[in-house]
């Protein structure tokens, strides 16, 4: 899915992938910042818990956003494709100033919501300025190309990452989550080896990439974001490798950015946190 067109007099809303396990008990800095870019005290948050198999996930995030001061937080628990044309839930989605997708299994989101009025409404909302974020599985699905599953380890191998269509809010990045905790550098490199057009974003837990309407990433959270830039790739052995064989990739740039650091998706310039 490709991003919806942004009107000439508008700016795309924030895209906010979170690496999972974001702080909910303490300062809740990531969720608090998401609320801020969604309108602060006037924010109306639509929560999409489709990825989760737990019945109370939506209600838990309703309570979280309520406690942080949202004007409204409503869970829209789509669990089957036949529910995706429910007018009352779609109306709530259209009225939202922020949309947040919970964690779980990203294939539950793609199989339930992919190609439906819900997916289209989320893309349109982001194009007109609504912030859209997600944690863990909800982060993976935000981009056009999604890592659906894959192996662990630092070395890329043929077949190590399986890709599937995501929601398509942006085609500039491929996102991986729980990055350092689950040793996922190899699968992100494998995903980029298929087509090095996109920039890889590896999100540690309790860490988020706030991607603004100018495609500038700001790092928020307790961990780090690993940026993998294959734009200057000079060689990839992906086409010749047999299933499970290691992949040779040359001239890749890697940046590790912590809270306050930034990366420009247009200029590909990384900046450390100032001060």
C-alpha positions as CSV (number, residue, x, y, z in Angstrom):
1,X,0.0,0.0,0.0
2,X,1.3,3.5,-0.9
3,X,0.9,6.6,1.3
4,X,-2.2,8.7,0.7
5,X,-1.5,12.0,-1.1
6,X,-1.0,15.0,1.1
7,X,-2.9,18.1,0.0
8,X,-0.9,21.1,-1.1
9,X,-2.0,23.1,2.0
10,X,-1.6,20.3,4.5
11,X,1.3,18.4,6.2
12,X,1.3,14.7,7.0
13,X,0.9,13.9,10.7
14,X,3.5,12.3,12.8
15,X,4.3,8.6,12.2
16,X,5.5,7.1,15.5
17,X,6.8,3.5,15.6
18,X,7.6,2.3,19.2
19,X,10.0,-0.6,19.8
20,X,7.6,-2.3,22.3
21,X,7.5,-2.5,26.1
22,X,7.1,1.3,26.4
23,X,7.0,2.6,29.9
24,X,3.4,2.7,31.2
25,X,3.9,2.8,35.0
26,X,6.4,5.7,35.4
27,X,6.7,9.0,33.5
28,X,5.4,7.3,30.3
29,X,7.5,9.7,28.2
30,X,6.7,8.1,24.8
31,X,2.9,7.9,25.3
32,X,2.9,11.4,26.8
33,X,4.8,12.7,23.8
34,X,2.4,10.9,21.4
35,X,-0.5,12.5,23.2
36,X,1.2,15.9,22.8
37,X,1.7,15.6,19.0
38,X,-2.0,14.4,18.8
39,X,-3.4,17.6,20.2
40,X,-2.5,17.5,23.9
41,X,-5.5,18.0,26.2
42,X,-7.7,18.2,23.2
43,X,-6.5,14.9,21.8
44,X,-9.0,12.2,20.8
45,X,-7.1,8.9,20.6
46,X,-8.5,6.0,18.6
47,X,-6.9,2.7,19.8
48,X,-6.6,-0.2,17.5
49,X,-5.9,-3.4,19.5
50,X,-6.3,-5.8,16.5
51,X,-2.8,-7.2,16.9
52,X,-3.4,-8.4,20.4
53,X,-5.1,-11.7,21.4
54,X,-5.8,-10.3,24.9
55,X,-9.4,-9.0,25.5
56,X,-8.4,-6.2,27.8
57,X,-5.6,-4.6,25.7
58,X,-7.8,-1.9,24.3
59,X,-9.3,-1.0,27.7
60,X,-5.8,-0.9,29.2
61,X,-4.7,1.7,26.6
62,X,-7.9,3.7,27.1
63,X,-7.1,4.0,30.8
64,X,-3.5,4.9,30.0
65,X,-4.4,7.8,27.6
66,X,-7.2,8.9,30.0
67,X,-4.7,9.1,32.8
68,X,-2.3,11.2,30.7
69,X,-5.0,13.7,30.0
70,X,-6.5,12.9,26.7
71,X,-9.9,14.4,25.9
72,X,-11.1,11.0,24.7
73,X,-9.6,7.6,24.3
74,X,-11.6,4.9,22.6
75,X,-10.7,1.3,21.6
76,X,-12.0,0.1,18.3
77,X,-11.5,-3.7,18.6
78,X,-11.7,-4.9,15.0
79,X,-11.0,-8.6,15.2
80,X,-12.7,-9.8,11.9
81,X,-12.8,-8.4,8.4
82,X,-16.6,-8.4,8.4
83,X,-16.5,-5.7,11.1
84,X,-14.3,-3.2,9.2
85,X,-17.3,-1.4,7.6
86,X,-18.9,-0.6,11.0
87,X,-20.0,3.0,10.5
88,X,-19.9,3.9,14.3
89,X,-16.2,2.7,14.6
90,X,-15.2,4.3,11.3
91,X,-16.8,7.6,12.5
92,X,-14.7,7.4,15.7
93,X,-11.6,6.8,13.6
94,X,-12.4,9.8,11.4
95,X,-12.9,12.1,14.4
96,X,-9.6,11.1,16.0
97,X,-6.6,13.4,16.3
98,X,-4.3,10.4,17.0
99,X,-4.5,6.7,16.1
100,X,-2.5,4.1,18.2
101,X,-2.0,0.5,17.2
102,X,-1.1,-1.9,20.0
103,X,1.3,-4.8,20.1
104,X,0.7,-8.5,19.4
105,X,1.1,-10.1,16.0
106,X,1.4,-7.8,13.0
107,X,-0.1,-10.4,10.7
108,X,-3.3,-10.2,12.6
109,X,-3.4,-6.5,11.7
110,X,-2.6,-7.1,8.0
111,X,-5.0,-10.0,7.6
112,X,-7.9,-8.3,9.4
113,X,-7.4,-4.7,8.3
114,X,-5.4,-4.9,5.1
115,X,-7.3,-3.5,2.1
116,X,-10.3,-2.5,4.2
117,X,-12.0,0.8,4.8
118,X,-10.1,0.9,8.1
119,X,-6.7,0.8,6.5
120,X,-7.7,3.4,4.0
121,X,-9.1,5.7,6.7
122,X,-5.9,5.5,8.7
123,X,-3.8,6.4,5.6
124,X,-6.2,9.4,4.8
125,X,-6.1,10.5,8.4
126,X,-2.3,10.6,8.5
127,X,-2.2,12.5,5.2
128,X,-4.4,15.2,6.6
129,X,-2.3,15.7,9.8
130,X,-3.4,13.0,12.3
131,X,-0.6,11.3,14.2
132,X,-0.5,7.6,13.8
133,X,1.7,5.4,16.1
134,X,2.1,1.8,17.1
135,X,4.1,-0.3,19.5
136,X,5.8,-3.6,18.6
137,X,3.6,-5.3,16.0
138,X,1.8,-1.9,15.7
139,X,5.1,-0.3,14.8
140,X,6.1,-2.9,12.2
141,X,3.0,-2.5,10.1
142,X,3.1,1.3,9.7
143,X,5.4,1.3,6.7
144,X,4.6,0.1,3.1
145,X,7.0,-2.9,3.5
146,X,6.6,-4.9,6.7
147,X,8.8,-7.5,8.3
148,X,6.2,-10.2,9.0
149,X,8.6,-12.7,10.6
150,X,12.2,-13.8,10.7
151,X,15.2,-15.2,12.5
152,X,17.6,-13.8,15.1
153,X,21.3,-13.1,14.9
154,X,23.6,-10.3,13.6
155,X,24.4,-11.8,10.2
156,X,22.0,-11.5,7.3
157,X,21.0,-14.8,5.7
158,X,18.9,-15.5,2.6
159,X,15.3,-16.2,3.8
160,X,16.0,-14.7,7.3
161,X,13.2,-12.1,6.8
162,X,9.8,-12.5,5.4
163,X,8.2,-9.4,4.1
164,X,4.5,-8.5,3.7
165,X,2.5,-5.4,2.8
166,X,2.0,-3.0,5.7
167,X,-0.4,-0.1,6.1
168,X,1.7,2.1,3.8
169,X,1.9,5.3,5.8
170,X,5.4,5.8,4.4
171,X,7.6,3.9,1.9
172,X,10.8,5.5,3.1
173,X,11.6,3.0,5.9
174,X,11.4,-0.6,7.0
175,X,10.8,-1.0,10.7
176,X,12.0,-3.7,13.2
177,X,11.1,-3.7,16.9
178,X,12.5,-5.2,20.1
179,X,15.7,-4.7,18.2
180,X,18.6,-5.2,20.6
181,X,16.6,-7.3,23.0
182,X,15.9,-9.9,20.3
183,X,19.1,-9.6,18.2
184,X,17.4,-8.5,15.0
185,X,20.2,-6.8,13.1
186,X,20.5,-9.7,10.7
187,X,16.9,-9.8,9.7
188,X,16.7,-6.0,9.1
189,X,19.8,-6.2,6.9
190,X,18.2,-9.1,5.1
191,X,15.1,-7.1,4.5
192,X,17.2,-4.2,3.1
193,X,19.2,-6.6,0.9
194,X,16.0,-7.4,-1.1
195,X,15.7,-3.8,-2.1
196,X,18.0,-1.1,-0.6
197,X,15.6,1.8,-1.4
198,X,14.3,2.1,2.1
199,X,16.1,3.0,5.3
200,X,16.1,0.5,8.1
201,X,14.9,1.6,11.6
202,X,15.7,-0.9,14.4
203,X,13.9,0.2,17.6
204,X,15.0,-0.9,21.0
205,X,12.2,-1.5,23.6
206,X,10.9,1.6,25.3
207,X,12.2,3.7,22.4
208,X,10.3,5.5,19.7
209,X,11.0,7.2,16.4
210,X,8.9,10.4,16.0
211,X,8.8,11.0,12.2
212,X,7.5,14.4,11.5
213,X,5.8,15.7,8.3
214,X,9.2,16.7,6.9
215,X,10.5,13.1,7.3
216,X,12.8,14.0,10.2
217,X,13.2,11.3,12.9
218,X,13.6,12.3,16.5
219,X,14.5,9.6,19.0
220,X,12.5,9.5,22.3
221,X,13.0,6.9,25.0
222,X,15.3,4.9,27.2
223,X,17.1,2.8,24.6
224,X,18.5,3.5,21.1
225,X,17.5,3.4,17.5
226,X,19.7,1.7,14.9
227,X,19.6,3.4,11.5
228,X,20.7,1.2,8.7
229,X,21.3,3.2,5.5
230,X,21.9,1.0,2.4
231,X,21.6,3.9,0.0
232,X,25.3,3.6,-1.0
233,X,25.3,-0.2,-1.2
234,X,27.9,-1.3,-3.7
235,X,27.3,-5.1,-3.6
236,X,24.7,-7.5,-2.5
237,X,25.0,-11.3,-2.9
238,X,21.3,-11.9,-2.2
239,X,20.5,-12.9,-5.8
240,X,23.1,-15.7,-5.7
241,X,22.7,-17.0,-2.2
242,X,21.0,-20.2,-1.4
243,X,18.3,-20.4,1.3
244,X,20.0,-20.0,4.7
245,X,23.3,-18.9,3.3
246,X,25.0,-15.7,4.7
247,X,24.6,-12.5,2.6
248,X,27.5,-10.2,1.6
249,X,26.6,-6.5,1.7
250,X,29.2,-3.8,1.2
251,X,29.2,0.0,1.9
252,X,26.4,0.2,4.4
253,X,26.2,3.0,6.9
254,X,24.9,2.3,10.4
255,X,24.0,5.0,13.0
256,X,23.1,4.3,16.7
257,X,21.0,7.2,18.1
258,X,19.8,7.8,21.6
259,X,17.2,10.1,23.1
260,X,17.3,13.5,21.4
261,X,19.2,12.3,18.4
262,X,17.8,12.8,14.9
263,X,18.0,11.5,11.4
264,X,16.8,13.2,8.2
265,X,15.3,10.7,5.7
266,X,15.9,13.1,2.8
267,X,19.5,14.1,3.4
268,X,20.4,10.9,5.3
269,X,22.2,13.0,7.9
270,X,22.4,11.7,11.5
271,X,22.8,14.1,14.4
272,X,23.6,13.2,18.0
273,X,21.5,14.7,20.8
274,X,22.6,18.3,21.6
275,X,23.7,19.3,25.1
